[in-house]
Amino acid sequence: MKKIETIIRPTVFKDVRQALALEGIDGLSITEVAGIGKQEGRTGLFRGNAYTMEFSPKLKLEMVVDDAKVEGIIEVLLEWASTGEVGDGKIFIYPVEEAIRIRTKERGVVAIG
């Protein structure tokens, strides 16, 4: 099993979510986050006053999946989360030693399905 953690733009989430559903991914966690990377800060204007936004709003998606689904998910993320601009995000993949469904006490891949 692997945990896939990805940081994406909020504007692409709807398309990413629909594409993940087509890949059979129906369970994921989403967190609103803010970050800074190569795009650095940007200047905005509010009521005639300029201000600097140091961090950009992003979404962090987390899912634990069977190893066999990892490449398909990566392809979905690369296709649907990309705008071609700096700040599109990142994908991180971690090994998962064990998963346990609390309600049924099921373990392993069965617990994440």
C-alpha positions in Angstrom: 0.0 0.0 0.0 1.0 3.6 -0.6 -0.1 6.9 0.7 -0.3 9.5 -2.0 -0.2 13.1 -0.8 -0.6 15.9 -3.4 -0.8 19.6 -3.3 -2.9 21.2 -6.0 -4.6 24.4 -6.9 -8.1 24.8 -5.6 -9.3 25.7 -9.1 -8.5 22.2 -10.5 -10.0 20.2 -7.7 -13.4 19.5 -9.3 -11.8 18.0 -12.4 -9.2 16.1 -10.4 -11.9 14.6 -8.1 -14.0 13.4 -11.1 -11.0 11.8 -12.7 -9.9 10.1 -9.5 -13.5 8.7 -9.2 -13.1 7.2 -12.6 -9.9 5.5 -11.4 -11.9 3.9 -8.6 -10.7 6.3 -5.9 -13.7 7.1 -3.7 -11.9 7.7 -0.4 -9.6 10.7 0.1 -9.0 13.4 2.7 -8.8 17.1 1.7 -7.2 19.9 3.7 -7.0 23.6 2.8 -3.4 24.7 3.1 -1.3 27.6 2.0 2.3 27.5 0.7 5.1 29.2 -1.0 7.4 27.7 -3.6 9.0 29.0 -6.8 6.1 31.3 -7.5 6.9 33.2 -4.3 4.6 35.9 -3.2 2.3 38.0 -5.3 0.9 41.5 -5.0 -2.8 42.2 -4.7 -4.9 45.3 -4.5 -7.6 45.8 -1.9 -9.6 49.1 -1.8 -6.8 50.9 -3.5 -4.1 49.6 -1.2 -1.4 47.2 -2.5 -0.5 44.2 -0.3 1.7 41.2 -0.7 0.3 37.7 -0.3 3.3 35.6 0.8 1.5 32.2 0.6 -0.8 30.9 -2.1 -4.0 28.9 -1.2 -3.8 25.2 -2.1 -5.5 21.9 -1.4 -3.8 18.9 0.0 -5.3 15.6 -1.0 -4.3 12.4 0.8 -5.3 8.9 -0.1 -4.0 5.4 0.8 -4.2 3.0 -2.1 -3.2 -0.5 -3.3 0.2 -0.5 -5.0 -1.5 -1.4 -8.3 -3.4 1.9 -8.4 -0.5 4.2 -7.9 0.6 4.8 -11.5 -3.0 5.4 -12.7 -3.4 8.0 -9.9 -0.2 9.7 -10.8 -1.3 9.9 -14.5 -4.6 11.4 -13.4 -2.9 14.0 -11.2 -0.4 14.9 -13.9 -3.1 15.4 -16.5 -5.8 17.1 -14.5 -3.9 19.1 -11.9 -1.5 20.7 -14.4 -2.1 24.2 -15.7 1.4 24.5 -17.1 2.1 27.4 -14.7 4.5 27.7 -11.8 2.6 26.7 -8.6 0.7 23.6 -10.0 1.8 21.6 -6.9 3.6 18.4 -6.0 3.0 14.7 -5.6 4.5 12.7 -2.7 4.3 8.9 -2.3 5.0 7.1 0.9 5.0 3.4 1.8 2.2 2.4 4.2 3.0 -0.5 6.5 -0.5 -1.3 7.7 -4.1 0.0 7.5 -6.9 -1.0 9.9 -10.6 -0.2 9.6 -11.7 0.6 13.1 -15.3 -0.4 12.7 -14.7 -3.9 11.4 -11.1 -4.5 12.4 -10.2 -5.4 8.9 -6.5 -5.0 8.0 -4.5 -4.4 4.9 -5.8 -3.6 1.5 -9.3 -4.7 2.5 -9.4 -1.9 5.1 -8.8 0.8 2.5 -11.2 -0.4 -0.1 
